[in-house]
Structures are given as structure tokens and as C-alpha cells.
Amino acid sequence: MSENIITFYTRKGCTLCDKAKAQILELKDSYPFTLAEIDIAKSDELTERYGMMIPVVLLNGEEIGFGIINKFDISNRLQEKTLNL
């Protein structure tokens, strides 16, 4: 069984990002996943792609949320993916 991967695009000083990360980490006890945090400020391409959208959350490469992140939406998606692993 492989583990889900949550890719979290963020930027330093982003309060929405801080809140979103805390919500994602709260799910760690309930669902197996690896969190890959990527600072978009380190890449012009990522800044151009996600600059106005951060935080952006991908689950196994599929975008599942951006801006104001809803913990319950992510939980539901993790549950679906975990059942299908």
C-alpha cells in the first residue's frame, strides 16, 4: 500500500498558509500521508502559477484546494483516496 502525498504550496509570511498547514497536520493522526511543503518564492515559475492562489493543496498531484482551505474537504478527499489505495 502506498501512502498519499499532500503537496502544499506556500510562502513565508502567509497567514492563510499557516492556518492551512495547521489544519492539514491535524489530519495526520487520522490518515497516512506525506506532506511535501514547497515555498513558491524559490521559483519564478511557481510564483507565477500560484502567487495569487496560495495556499494551494494537491493530493497525489490533483489540486484539491486553494486560498481558504477547508479541513473537512481535505479530510473527505483523504478518506476517499485511502479507501482506494
C-alpha positions as CSV (number, residue, x, y, z in Angstrom):
1,M,0.0,0.0,0.0
2,S,1.5,3.4,-1.0
3,E,0.9,6.5,1.0
4,N,-0.9,9.6,-0.1
5,I,1.2,12.7,-0.8
6,I,-0.1,16.1,0.0
7,T,1.8,18.8,-1.8
8,F,1.4,22.2,-0.1
9,Y,2.4,25.3,-1.9
10,T,3.1,28.2,0.5
11,R,5.1,31.3,1.1
12,K,6.7,32.8,4.2
13,G,4.6,35.4,6.0
14,C,1.3,34.0,4.5
15,T,-1.2,33.7,7.4
16,L,-3.7,31.7,5.3
17,C,-0.8,29.3,4.6
18,D,0.0,28.9,8.3
19,K,-3.7,28.2,9.1
20,A,-4.0,25.7,6.3
21,K,-0.8,23.9,7.3
22,A,-2.1,23.6,10.9
23,Q,-5.4,22.1,9.6
24,I,-3.5,19.6,7.4
25,L,-1.3,18.5,10.2
26,E,-4.3,17.9,12.4
27,L,-5.4,15.2,9.9
28,K,-2.0,13.3,10.2
29,D,-3.4,11.2,13.2
30,S,-6.4,10.0,11.1
31,Y,-4.9,9.4,7.7
32,P,-1.5,8.3,6.4
33,F,0.1,10.9,4.2
34,T,3.4,12.5,3.4
35,L,3.4,16.3,3.5
36,A,5.7,18.0,0.9
37,E,5.9,21.7,1.6
38,I,7.1,23.9,-1.3
39,D,7.9,27.7,-0.9
40,I,6.8,29.3,-4.2
41,A,9.1,32.2,-3.6
42,K,12.0,30.0,-4.5
43,S,10.8,29.6,-8.1
44,D,9.6,32.2,-10.6
45,E,7.5,29.6,-12.4
46,L,5.7,28.6,-9.2
47,T,5.3,32.2,-8.1
48,E,3.7,33.0,-11.5
49,R,1.5,29.9,-11.3
50,Y,0.3,30.0,-7.7
51,G,1.2,33.6,-6.5
52,M,-2.4,34.8,-6.2
53,M,-3.8,31.4,-5.1
54,I,-1.7,30.3,-2.1
55,P,-2.0,28.2,-0.2
56,V,-2.6,25.5,-2.7
57,V,-3.1,21.9,-1.7
58,L,-2.6,18.9,-4.1
59,L,-3.4,15.3,-3.2
60,N,-1.4,12.9,-5.2
61,G,-0.9,15.6,-7.9
62,E,-4.5,16.6,-8.0
63,E,-5.4,20.1,-6.9
64,I,-8.0,19.8,-4.0
65,G,-8.0,23.3,-2.6
66,F,-6.5,26.8,-2.6
67,G,-6.9,30.1,-0.8
68,I,-9.1,29.4,2.3
69,I,-8.5,25.7,2.9
70,N,-11.3,23.6,4.4
71,K,-10.0,20.9,6.7
72,F,-13.2,18.8,6.1
73,D,-12.8,18.9,2.3
74,I,-9.3,17.6,2.6
75,S,-10.3,15.0,5.2
76,N,-13.0,13.7,2.8
77,R,-10.6,13.5,-0.1
78,L,-8.0,11.7,2.0
79,Q,-10.7,9.3,3.1
80,E,-11.7,8.6,-0.5
81,K,-8.0,8.1,-1.5
82,T,-7.2,6.0,1.5
83,L,-10.1,3.6,0.7
84,N,-8.9,3.3,-2.9
85,L,-5.3,2.6,-2.2
